[in-house]
Amino acid sequence: MSAREDIRCLEAHVGGVILGQERLVERLMVALLADGHLLVEGAPGLAKTSAVKVLASGLEGDFHRIQFTPDLLPADLTGTEVFQPNEGTFQFQQGPLFHNILLADEINRSPAKVQSALLEAMAERQVTVGRTTYPLPDLFMVMATQNPIEQEGTYPLPEAQRDRFLLHARIDYPDKETEREVLKQARGRAKEGGAIDAPPSKVVSQGAVMAARKEVLELHLASELEDYLVQLVVATRDPTPFDESLAPLIAYGASPRASLALDVAARAKAWLAGRDYVSPEDIQTLAPDVLRHRLLLTYEAEADGVTPDELVSRLLSVVAVP
């Protein structure tokens, strides 16, 4: 089986279990192929946690879930050095960050000092404890969830932390017909004694994922589209050449990390679609998920009720497509 066939089997497995959340499934696959991390925002009960569990079940590697709470400490993520009295030395005990797939559930319920423990791991794939640096697995992906409804007891994610996420996806409720299918699926599980969803027909090896990632990076991106991609990101910093009315709304635009993220994410989306080239639609579809968490609005924009999504939509309408 080729890497493409393996990944398609994995995508079909996740989509067959997580009904009505095609956007979430696609963003999960894009993040996996782009070697990035995913922040998912949605109301409770939309299968955010289940989706990453199902994805992990179809991948070779280990999975760990962390429930973020206000009393969580950085060492609860990174691990700590434990004194061994028999030997008279300290031995490092690895924390949850040393797993392949990590679910950071309700990530905005922990303060900034805990978020800082994730920065080095997500950006550099390593953890430093004391004077020693420990590498993380080659396959390392963080999927974080946050609830947009409850604000009590939550902490806004620091800008540096948000920037580490390749995508920030927002998901909504399924339609009526899909929800009926969810009911049937749940009844079927109940009749089988509440059994967990059937395991995937094939567990995708880490080698297949790495091979797929290499193919993604080799996809053709026309120079005109590369210019278009960069223009979109640069326009978040200085939109004046495209629309002067947007300039007073943006305090800080997206960093070059956004250009890198949009480039590899668009390639991954094109690869999933079975194409060997990136189209303008790939860039436009993923631009909101790449940019929404990287834009800082001015007080004027917030007072007027302007959202990052509205800004990205306006930029997409004024930046010319080649």
C-alpha positions as CSV (number, residue, x, y, z in Angstrom):
1,M,0.0,0.0,0.0
2,S,1.3,3.5,-0.9
3,A,1.5,6.3,1.7
4,R,-1.4,8.0,-0.1
5,E,-3.6,4.9,0.2
6,D,-2.7,4.5,3.9
7,I,-3.6,8.1,4.7
8,R,-6.9,7.9,2.8
9,C,-7.8,4.8,4.8
10,L,-7.1,6.7,8.0
11,E,-9.1,9.6,6.8
12,A,-12.0,7.4,5.9
13,H,-11.9,5.7,9.3
14,V,-12.0,8.9,11.2
15,G,-14.8,10.3,8.9
16,G,-16.8,7.1,9.3
17,V,-16.8,7.4,13.1
18,I,-17.0,11.2,13.5
19,L,-20.1,12.0,11.6
20,G,-21.0,15.5,10.5
21,Q,-17.6,17.1,11.2
22,E,-16.0,17.0,7.8
23,R,-14.2,20.2,8.5
24,L,-12.7,18.9,11.7
25,V,-11.6,15.6,10.1
26,E,-10.0,17.5,7.2
27,R,-8.1,19.9,9.5
28,L,-6.9,16.9,11.5
29,M,-5.5,15.3,8.4
30,V,-4.0,18.5,7.2
31,A,-2.2,19.1,10.5
32,L,-0.9,15.6,10.6
33,L,0.5,15.8,7.0
34,A,1.9,19.3,7.6
35,D,3.6,18.3,10.8
36,G,1.8,20.9,12.7
37,H,-0.5,21.4,15.7
38,L,-4.2,22.0,15.8
39,L,-6.4,24.2,18.0
40,V,-10.1,23.4,17.8
41,E,-12.8,25.6,19.1
42,G,-16.4,24.5,19.5
43,A,-19.3,24.0,21.8
44,P,-19.3,20.9,24.1
45,G,-20.5,17.7,22.5
46,L,-19.2,18.2,19.0
47,A,-16.8,15.2,19.1
48,K,-13.6,17.2,19.4
49,T,-12.1,14.8,21.9
50,S,-13.4,11.7,20.2
51,A,-12.0,12.8,16.9
52,V,-8.4,12.9,18.1
53,K,-8.9,9.6,19.9
54,V,-10.1,8.0,16.7
55,L,-7.2,9.5,14.8
56,A,-4.7,8.2,17.3
57,S,-6.3,4.7,17.2
58,G,-5.4,4.5,13.5
59,L,-1.8,5.6,13.9
60,E,1.2,3.7,15.0
61,G,2.3,5.4,18.2
62,D,0.9,6.3,21.7
63,F,-1.8,8.7,22.7
64,H,-2.2,10.7,25.9
65,R,-4.9,13.1,27.1
66,I,-4.3,16.0,29.5
67,Q,-7.2,17.7,31.2
68,F,-6.1,21.3,31.6
69,T,-7.1,22.8,34.9
70,P,-6.1,26.0,36.9
71,D,-3.9,24.0,39.3
72,L,-1.9,22.3,36.6
73,L,1.9,22.8,36.8
74,P,4.5,22.9,34.0
75,A,6.2,19.8,35.4
76,D,2.9,18.0,35.0
77,L,3.5,18.3,31.2
78,T,7.3,18.1,30.9
79,G,8.1,15.7,33.6
80,T,10.5,16.1,36.5
81,E,13.7,14.9,38.0
82,V,13.0,12.4,40.9
83,F,15.6,11.7,43.5
84,Q,16.7,8.0,43.7
85,P,17.8,7.5,47.3
86,N,19.5,4.1,46.6
87,E,21.7,5.6,44.0
88,G,22.0,9.1,45.4
89,T,21.2,10.6,42.0
90,F,18.3,12.3,40.2
91,Q,16.5,10.5,37.4
92,F,14.2,12.2,34.9
93,Q,10.7,10.9,34.7
94,Q,9.1,11.8,31.4
95,G,5.8,13.7,31.3
96,P,2.9,13.5,28.9
97,L,4.7,15.6,26.3
98,F,6.7,12.5,25.3
99,H,3.8,10.8,23.6
100,N,3.1,10.9,19.8
101,I,-0.4,12.3,19.9
102,L,-1.3,14.7,22.7
103,L,-4.8,15.9,23.4
104,A,-4.7,19.2,25.4
105,D,-8.4,19.3,26.5
106,E,-9.8,22.7,27.4
107,I,-6.3,24.2,27.1
108,N,-7.6,27.7,28.0
109,R,-8.3,26.6,31.6
110,S,-4.7,26.7,32.6
111,P,-2.6,29.9,33.3
112,A,0.2,31.2,31.2
113,K,3.0,29.4,33.1
114,V,1.5,26.1,32.0
115,Q,1.2,27.3,28.4
116,S,4.9,28.3,28.5
117,A,5.8,24.6,29.1
118,L,4.3,23.8,25.7
119,L,6.2,26.5,23.7
120,E,9.5,24.7,23.4
121,A,7.9,21.4,22.8
122,M,5.6,22.6,20.0
123,A,8.1,24.8,18.2
124,E,11.4,22.9,18.6
125,R,10.2,19.3,19.4
126,Q,12.3,19.2,22.6
127,V,11.9,19.7,26.3
128,T,14.5,21.3,28.6
129,V,14.4,20.4,32.3
130,G,17.2,21.9,34.4
131,R,20.3,21.8,32.3
132,T,19.3,18.8,30.1
133,T,17.4,18.9,26.8
134,Y,15.4,15.8,25.8
135,P,14.2,15.3,22.2
136,L,10.5,14.5,21.6
137,P,9.4,11.7,19.2
138,D,9.6,12.4,15.4
139,L,5.9,12.0,15.2
140,F,4.6,14.6,17.7
141,M,1.3,16.4,17.3
142,V,-0.7,18.5,19.8
143,M,-4.5,18.9,19.4
144,A,-5.9,21.4,21.8
145,T,-9.6,22.1,22.4
146,Q,-11.3,25.1,23.9
147,N,-14.9,26.0,24.7
148,P,-16.0,29.3,23.3
149,I,-19.1,29.5,25.5
150,E,-17.8,29.4,29.1
151,Q,-15.5,32.3,30.0
152,E,-15.4,31.9,33.8
153,G,-12.3,30.2,35.0
154,T,-10.5,30.5,31.6
155,Y,-7.3,32.2,30.6
156,P,-6.8,33.7,27.1
157,L,-4.0,31.9,25.3
158,P,-0.8,34.0,25.1
159,E,0.0,35.3,21.6
160,A,3.2,33.3,21.4
161,Q,1.3,30.1,22.3
162,R,-1.4,30.7,19.7
163,D,1.2,31.3,17.0
164,R,2.6,27.7,17.6
165,F,-0.6,26.2,16.3
166,L,-0.6,25.6,12.6
167,L,-4.4,25.9,12.4
168,H,-7.2,27.3,14.6
169,A,-10.4,25.5,13.4
170,R,-13.9,26.4,14.5
171,I,-16.6,23.8,14.2
172,D,-20.4,23.9,14.5
173,Y,-23.3,21.6,15.0
174,P,-24.1,18.9,12.4
175,D,-27.2,19.2,10.3
176,K,-30.5,17.3,11.2
177,E,-29.9,14.3,9.0
178,T,-26.4,13.8,10.2
179,E,-27.6,14.0,13.8
180,R,-30.1,11.3,13.1
181,E,-27.2,9.1,11.9
182,V,-25.3,9.9,15.1
183,L,-28.4,8.6,17.1
184,K,-28.4,5.4,15.1
185,Q,-24.7,5.0,15.6
186,A,-25.0,5.5,19.3
187,R,-27.9,3.0,19.6
188,G,-25.8,0.5,17.7
189,R,-23.0,0.9,20.2
190,A,-25.4,0.6,23.1
191,K,-26.8,-2.7,21.7
192,E,-23.2,-4.0,21.6
193,G,-22.7,-3.2,25.3
194,G,-21.4,0.3,24.8
195,A,-18.4,-1.0,22.9
196,I,-15.9,1.4,21.5
197,D,-15.9,2.0,17.8
198,A,-14.5,-0.8,15.7
199,P,-10.7,-0.5,15.3
200,P,-9.4,0.7,11.9
201,S,-8.9,-1.9,9.2
202,K,-5.2,-0.8,9.0
203,V,-3.0,1.0,11.5
204,V,-0.9,3.5,9.6
205,S,2.8,3.3,10.4
206,Q,4.9,6.3,11.3
207,G,7.0,5.6,8.2
208,A,3.9,6.0,6.0
209,V,3.2,9.4,7.6
210,M,6.7,10.6,7.1
211,A,6.6,9.4,3.4
212,A,3.3,11.3,2.9
213,R,4.8,14.4,4.5
214,K,7.7,14.3,2.0
215,E,5.3,14.0,-0.9
216,V,3.3,17.0,0.4
217,L,6.4,19.2,0.4
218,E,7.2,18.1,-3.2
219,L,3.8,19.3,-4.5
220,H,4.0,22.0,-7.2
221,L,3.2,25.6,-6.1
222,A,3.3,28.1,-9.0
223,S,5.4,31.2,-8.3
224,E,2.3,33.4,-8.9
225,L,0.4,31.5,-6.2
226,E,3.4,31.8,-3.9
227,D,3.3,35.6,-4.4
228,Y,-0.4,35.5,-3.7
229,L,0.1,33.6,-0.5
230,V,2.8,36.0,0.7
231,Q,0.7,39.0,-0.2
232,L,-2.2,37.7,1.9
233,V,0.0,37.4,5.0
234,V,1.8,40.7,4.4
235,A,-1.6,42.4,4.0
236,T,-2.4,41.5,7.6
237,R,0.4,43.8,8.6
238,D,-0.2,46.6,6.2
239,P,-3.5,46.4,4.3
240,T,-3.3,50.0,3.1
241,P,-2.3,49.1,-0.5
242,F,-5.4,46.9,-0.8
243,D,-8.0,48.7,1.4
244,E,-7.1,51.7,3.5
245,S,-10.2,51.2,5.8
246,L,-8.7,48.0,7.2
247,A,-5.5,49.7,8.5
248,P,-7.1,51.2,11.7
249,L,-8.5,47.7,12.6
250,I,-5.3,45.7,12.8
251,A,-2.9,46.3,15.7
252,Y,-0.5,43.4,14.7
253,G,-0.5,41.2,11.7
254,A,0.6,37.6,11.2
255,S,4.3,36.7,11.4
256,P,6.3,34.8,8.8
257,R,5.4,31.7,10.6
258,A,1.9,32.2,9.1
259,S,3.3,32.2,5.6
260,L,5.1,28.9,6.3
261,A,1.9,27.5,7.8
262,L,-0.3,28.5,4.9
263,D,2.2,27.1,2.4
264,V,2.5,23.7,3.9
265,A,-1.2,23.5,4.9
266,A,-2.3,24.3,1.4
267,R,0.0,21.7,0.0
268,A,-1.4,19.1,2.4
269,K,-5.0,20.0,1.4
270,A,-4.1,19.6,-2.3
271,W,-2.4,16.3,-1.6
272,L,-5.5,15.0,0.3
273,A,-7.5,15.9,-2.8
274,G,-5.3,13.8,-5.0
275,R,-3.7,16.6,-6.9
276,D,0.0,17.2,-7.4
277,Y,-0.4,21.0,-7.5
278,V,-1.8,23.7,-5.2
279,S,-4.8,25.7,-6.4
280,P,-5.9,29.2,-5.2
281,E,-8.9,27.5,-3.5
282,D,-6.5,25.5,-1.3
283,I,-5.0,28.7,0.0
284,Q,-8.3,30.6,0.3
285,T,-10.0,27.7,2.2
286,L,-7.3,27.4,4.8
287,A,-6.4,31.1,5.1
288,P,-9.0,31.8,7.9
289,D,-7.8,28.8,10.0
290,V,-4.1,29.9,9.5
291,L,-4.7,33.6,10.2
292,R,-7.6,34.0,12.7
293,H,-5.5,33.3,15.8
294,R,-2.5,35.3,14.6
295,L,-4.3,38.7,14.2
296,L,-4.5,41.2,17.0
297,L,-7.2,43.8,16.6
298,T,-7.2,47.4,17.7
299,Y,-9.5,48.7,20.4
300,E,-11.4,50.4,17.7
301,A,-12.1,47.2,15.9
302,E,-13.1,45.4,19.1
303,A,-15.4,48.3,20.0
304,D,-17.1,48.0,16.6
305,G,-17.5,44.3,17.0
306,V,-15.1,43.4,14.1
307,T,-13.8,39.8,14.3
308,P,-10.6,38.3,12.9
309,D,-12.7,36.2,10.5
310,E,-14.3,39.3,9.1
311,L,-10.9,40.8,8.5
312,V,-9.6,37.7,6.8
313,S,-12.7,37.6,4.6
314,R,-12.2,41.2,3.5
315,L,-8.5,40.6,2.8
316,L,-9.4,37.6,0.6
317,S,-11.8,39.8,-1.3
318,V,-9.3,42.6,-2.0
319,V,-6.1,40.7,-2.6
320,A,-6.1,39.8,-6.3
321,V,-6.0,36.1,-7.2
322,P,-3.5,35.4,-10.0
